[in-house]
C-alpha cells in the first residue's frame, strides 16, 4: 500500500520543527502523529509498537 511506503516521510515533514525532535521520548510524539495522520487522512486505524507491546519500554 502506497500510504505505508510514504507515511514516515509525511510524519517527519509534519514534525520537522518539533522542539523534542532528536531527544529521548520523541518516538512517542512520532507514533502519536503517525496514528493521527493515518486515521484522519486515510481512515486507517494504526497501533503503535507501544500499544501492541505494553510491557516494553520505548525511548
N, C-alpha and C positions, 0 to 999 in steps of 0.2 A: 504494500500500500504506500503510495507516494507521500501521504501525510507523515508516516513514521520515518521516512527517509530524510525529511526536512525539519521535523519538529524541534530537534535540539538547536538547530541554527536559528529558528524562529524565536525560541525561548532566549537564547543568547542575545539576539538582537533586541528583544524586549527588555532584557536586564542589563544592557551594556553600560548603563550609568549607575547601577545599583551600588550603594556605598559598602555593602557587605561582600561584594564580589571579591573572590580570591581569599576570603577568610574562612576560618572554621565555622561550620554551620550553614554556609551558603547553599549547600546542596538541598537543604530543606526549602529554601526560597525558590530554587530552581525547580524542584519537583512540584511545589505548590503552583507555580506559574504554569508549568507544563500541563498539570491537571486542569487548570482553569481554561487555558487556550484550547486544549483538546475537547473539553466539554462545551464551551461556549461557541467556538468557531466551527467545530466539526461534529459535535454531538456524540463524542466518544467518551465513555466512562473509563478513564485510565486510573490505575492504582500504583502508587509509588512503591519502591522496594521497602520503605519504612512500614507501609500499611501491610504489605504482603509478608513481611518478616518482622513481626513486632518484638521479638526477643533479640534482635540485632541492633547494635548501636552504629549510627552513621554520623560522620562529620568530616 
